[in-house]
C-alpha cells in the first residue's frame, strides 16, 4: 500500500508542472494571466468543494435515488 501511495504521489507531483507547461504553450502572453487565474481557481475550489459534495452524495444516496 505504501509503494502505491508513493507512485500516486509521483504522478500527482508531475501534474502541476505539466499543467503550467500546457498553459504556457497553449496561450499567447496576453492571455496567460487569465488562464493561470482560472487554473488557480480550480486548484483551490476542487479540494474545498470535492469532499463536501462527496460526503453529501454518500449520505444522500439510497440505492439509485437521491434525497434532496
C-alpha positions in Angstrom: 0.0 0.0 0.0 2.8 2.4 0.8 4.5 1.7 -2.6 1.3 2.5 -4.5 0.9 5.7 -2.4 4.4 6.7 -3.4 3.6 6.1 -7.1 0.4 8.2 -6.6 2.5 11.0 -5.1 4.9 10.9 -8.0 2.0 11.1 -10.5 0.4 13.9 -8.6 3.7 15.8 -8.4 4.1 15.7 -12.2 0.6 17.1 -12.8 1.3 20.6 -11.6 4.3 21.4 -13.7 2.7 19.7 -16.7 -0.4 21.9 -16.2 1.7 25.1 -16.1 3.7 24.0 -19.2 0.5 23.3 -21.1 -0.9 26.7 -20.2 2.3 28.5 -21.2 2.5 26.7 -24.5 -1.3 27.0 -25.3 -2.0 30.6 -24.6 -0.4 33.8 -26.0 1.3 36.0 -23.5 -1.6 38.4 -23.1 -4.0 35.6 -22.2 -1.7 33.7 -19.8 -2.7 35.7 -16.7 -6.4 34.8 -17.2 -5.5 31.1 -17.9 -3.3 30.9 -14.8 -6.0 32.6 -12.7 -8.7 30.1 -13.8 -6.2 27.2 -13.2 -5.5 28.5 -9.7 -9.3 28.9 -9.0 -9.8 25.3 -9.9 -6.8 24.2 -7.8 -8.4 26.0 -4.7 -12.0 25.2 -5.5 -11.8 21.4 -6.1 -10.3 20.4 -2.7 -12.7 22.6 -0.8 -15.9 21.5 -2.6 -15.0 18.0 -3.5 -15.1 16.4 -0.1 -18.2 18.3 0.9 -20.0 17.3 -2.3 -18.7 13.7 -2.0 -20.0 13.4 1.6 -23.3 14.8 0.6 -23.6 12.3 -2.2 -22.6 9.4 0.0 -25.2 10.4 2.7 -27.9 11.1 0.2 -27.7 8.0 -2.0 -30.3 5.4 -1.2 -29.9 2.7 -3.7 -30.1 4.6 -7.0 -32.0 7.6 -5.9 -31.1 11.0 -4.3 -33.0 12.6 -1.5 -32.6 16.3 -2.0 
